[in-house]
Amino acid sequence: MLTKKILGAAALVLGLLPLGQAMAEYPERPIRMVIPFAAGGPADMVGREFAMLLGKELGQPVVVVNLGGGHGVPALNQVLGQPADGYTLLMPASGNMTVPSKVMQDKKVLELLTPISLLTQSPHVLVVTSKLPVHTTQELIDYAKAHPGQVNFGSAGVGGVAHLGMELFKSLAKVDVVHVPYRGTSQVVTDLASGQVQALFSSMPSLKPMIDQGSARALTMSAPSSGTDTAKLPVISATLPGMEYTTWYGLFAKAGTPPEIVVKLNQAVVKTLKNPELNEKFDPQGVEFVSSSPQELTDIVRRDTEKWTKLIKDANIQID
């Protein structure tokens, strides 16, 4: 539905815009796409494949630049330090754009960046170590209530969407669970398999190997999904009403980028995300590619920012 909307919106915009010189010539040289995560992780794997196919659609290479850390601020600053000409783009995750932190709180991202399109939208999966004697969300809640302060949830770091998903679960289920933050996803996944960490919210690509091996058990997902490995799971809101969220990646340019370039990029993204090669590769991993209009992406950023800001304030979470 989002794709149909943006095609109509793009056609309308094109009807109103003159085919200026920037539209006719862009892009004349390679484009850089900055990803605020290290190479080799889920964001990088999705981003590199997407960048390669987007480059084919645009007729110029799209070169990935990895710049992790700092809640995405170094990557954001890299984009802001370049001209607003569409040659330096940002591919952040939802947490980079919507979770307030000490380093981000003074930055109004929607004033600094121009949204181009949503790229992916996926639920988080709630998994437990196979060593924990629970098989459903309700059993986990009951176990946590029977063992207050003895069930721990790992996450890739304080203030990430996985951490906030755990805090939302904790609040709605009224359970006393312990947050164990790590510096990235790989180590927490390893410790979940060994039983040192008992539960985790994360995306299916990082969890699938453990689930397939039987060292972790998938209980539920944070939102409906049509992915091969997620569609069969129940949604957690069936047990905990109000417990729903997604994690997403989007594409942004620096504010002030000419509208005709934004339209051209958006059209190229819509076509790229329909590419069977992209979907065949990532569908088994639970990655769902979804395009949007710039305005729809703006609305998503505002909605999620409001959700997480309220939760952080209510739970008195301190995010550096």
N, C-alpha and C positions, 0 to 999 in steps of 0.2 A: 504493500500500500504506500509506503514511504517513497519507493522508487517511482511509482506512477505520479505521485504528487510533485516530486521534484522535476520530472520530465515536463509536466505541464507548466510549472513555475519557471523553469529555464526557458521554455519556449516563449512565455509571456515576456520575460526580461529581454530576451533576444529581439523580440519584436519592438521593444521600446528603445533598445540601445543601438546607436549607429555602429556599423562595423568599422571601428577605428583602427588606427595603425597598430596599437598594442595588441588588439585581438587578432589581427591578420598575421602578425609576426611572432607572437608568443606561442611556444618558447623557441628561442633562437640558440640556446645553449643548454647544457645539463642543469638540472634542478637538484638542489640538496634537500633531503628530508631528514630532519633531526629527530631522533628517538631518544627520550629521556631515560633509557635503560641500557644496561651493558649488553654487549654482543652475546648471542647464544641463548638468551631467555625467550619466553613465549612472545613478548612484544617484538623482539628482534626477528624471530622466525616469521611471524606474520608480516611484519613491516617490509622485510627484504623481498619476500615473494610478491607482495602487493606493489612495491616500488618497481620491480622489474617489469611487471605487466602494465603498470601505469605509464612507464617510460615508453613502452611499445605503442600505447594508445596515443601519447602526446608527440611521438616522433623524436624524443630526446631522452637520454638516460636520466633516471632519477636515482641519485647517489645517496645511500644511507649513511648518516653520521650518528654514531652512538655517543651520548653524553649523559651518563647516569648520575644519580645522587642528588642531594639537596632538594628533595620533593619536586624535582623537575625544573627548579629555578635556573640552574646553569644552562639547560637546554632552551628554556624560554628566553633567557638573555641572549643566547646565541642568535636566535631568530630576530629578536628586537634590535640587535646591533647591525642588522643588514637592511638594505633598502626595501621598501614596500613594493616590490616589483614581481612577486610570485616566484622568485628563483630560490627562496629559502622557506621551507615549510616545516611545520611542527606536527608530529604524530604522538600526542600525549595519551595516556590512559585517563580514565574518568577521575581517579584520585588526584592526579596532577592538577586538574582543572577545578575540582569541586570541594576538596578537603582543605579547610583553612588551617594554616600553621603559622608559626612565628615568622618564617621566611616568606610566606605567601600572603599574609593577612593585609598588607598594604597594596597588594597588586590586584587591580580589578581586571581580570584576564579578558573579559568581554569588551573592555575599552582598549586593550592592548593588541588584541588579535581579531582577525576576521574569520569566522567559521566557514568552512568549505563543505564538509559532509561528515556525517557519521560513517564509520568504516565497519566496525563490528559491535555487536551487542550480545552479551552472553550472561547466563546466570552463574553464580558461584555454586559449587557443589559442597555440601557438608559431608565430610568423611570422618570416620573414626578408625583408630588402629584396630586391627582384627583381634588384638588382645583384650579389647574392651567388650564385655558381654552385653552389647546392645545391637539391635538390628533395625530400629525405627527411631524417628525423631522423638516420639513420646517416651520410648524406653530410655533414650539419652536424658531427657528432662527428668524422668523419674529417678534415674541413677544419680544424676547431679544433685537432686534434692536429698537423696538418701546419703550422699557423700559430700556435704558442703565444703567448698574450698579444696577438694581433692581431685577435681577434674580440671585439666588444663587444656587450653586452646593455644596452638602456635599461630604465628602470622609472620609475614615477611617484614614487619616493622610497625612501630607505633604510628597510627594515623592512616595506614593504608586501608583500602576498602575491605580487605579480609579482616583486619582488626575491627573496623567499625561494624561489619556484619556480625562478628562475635558479640560486640557490645549491644547491638540491637537484639540479638538472640537472648542475651543475658537479661536485658531489661524486660522483654515481653514474656519470657518463660519464668522470670522471677527466680533465677538460680544463682548460686554463688560459685562461679568458675574463675579460674586464674588465667590471665593473659601472659603468654611467654613470647616476647618479640625476638625475632632473629634479624639478621642483616641479609635479607634476600630469601627466595623461596626454596632453593635447592637443599639447604641444610635442614630446614624445618620438615621438608618432605622425607628426608632420610631418617630423622628422629621420630617421625610419625610411624614409619615402617617398623622401627625397632621398638616402639612402645614408649619411648621417653616423652613424646608428646601424644596426647590422647585424641585430640580432635582438631579439625582445621577446615576453614572455608577457603576455597581456592578455585581456580578455573580448571576445567577438565584436562587440558593439555598437560599440565604439570602433575596431575593426579593419576591419569590413565595407566601408566606403567605399574604403579603400586596396586591399583584396583585389579588389573589383569593378573597380577602375580598372587593376589589374595592376601597381601600384607596390610591392606586397608579396605574398608567397607564403605561404599557410598550409601548414604541414608536418604538424602533429599537434595533439592536444588532451590535456589533463592528466587527463581522466577520461571515461568513457562519456557520451554525450549523445544525446538524441532530437531536438534542435533541427534545424530545416530546413537551416541552413548548417553545422552541426557534425557531424551524425550520419554524414556521408560521410567524415569524416576518421579516420585511424587513431589509436588511443590510444598515447601515448608509452611506456606500460608494456610494450608488445609489444617495444620495442627496449631499454628500460631498466627492468627489473623493479624494483618498489618506487617508481617515479616516478609517483605519483598524488596529486592533491589537487583540491579544488574551491574556488571562491569563492562566498560566499553572503551574503544579507541576511536579517535576522531582525527580529522585533518584540518589544520588551521594555517592561515597566512598572517603576516603582520598587518595590523590595522592600517588602512589607507591604501591597500592593494586595489588597483583599478577594478571596478565592478565587472568589466568585460572579461578580465583575466579570471576572476572568481567564478564566473559562469562557465568559462571554458574548462577550468579545473574540475568543477562540479560535474559537468557532462562527462568528462574523461573518467572520473571516479565511478559514476553510475555504470558506465560501460565495463570498466575494469572489474567491478564487483560482481558482474553477471558472468564473468569468464568461467567456463566449466573447469578449467585447469585449477583455478584458485579454490573453487568450492570442493572439487574432488579431493584435493590434497588435505584440506583442513576440516571438512565435515566430520570425518571419523574422530577428530579431536574435540568436537563440540564447539568449534568456532563458527559463529553465524555472521555472515557478511550482510550488512544492512546499510543502504545509502539513505541520505536525507537531504532536505533543503538546508541552506545555511540558517534559516530562521528556526527550523525544527531542531537543529543542533544547539542553537542559542537557548531554546526553551528547555532542552534536556540539561544543559549546564546549569541554568538557573534553578530548575527543579531539584537536581541532586545537591547543589550547593546549599539550598534551604534545608533539605533533609539532614545532611551530615552536620551542618552548623548547629542545628537544634540538638542533635544527638550528642555532639561533643560538649555543648554547653550543659545539657541536662546531666550527663555522666561525669562532668568536671574533668575531662580528658585534657592533658597538657601535651601539645604537639610542637616539637621544636621546629 
